[in-house]
Amino acid sequence: MDIFDGILSDRGSKYAVSGATAESREEATAVVKQLCRKKKFAKATHNSWAVLLPDGPLKNDDGESGAGMVILRMLEREGLENHVVIVTRWYGGVKLGGDRFRRVQDAVRYYFDNRS
């Protein structure tokens, strides 16, 4: 699993992005659970994720409404299948409005550019 912590912040909210290969719903949820075993990530406000699988796409907003779809659309554009991408946000006390989608996009782009 690739984990990029502290990649950006906006008005107090801090972001990380992580990902790994996953070829089934079970593998995708196992990757998310593995990440959340790390105390810092378990305490995050949101761990939004998405994956493109042969039997269809999966996404989970984890309370960050719409974030899973943003990740999913970026995976589709990139053509990256069987790979779960998780965007983690620690809420900083200020609502970001529509900018939160830009931060999710920034995080996913960072992942695409830096993954191993």
Secondary structure, 3 states (H helix, E strand, C coil): CEEEEEEEEECCEEEEEEEEECCCHHHHHHHHHHHHCCHHHHCCCEEEEEEEECCEEEEECCCCCCHHHHHHHHHHHHCCCCEEEEEEEECCCCCCCCHHHHHHHHHHHHHHHHCC
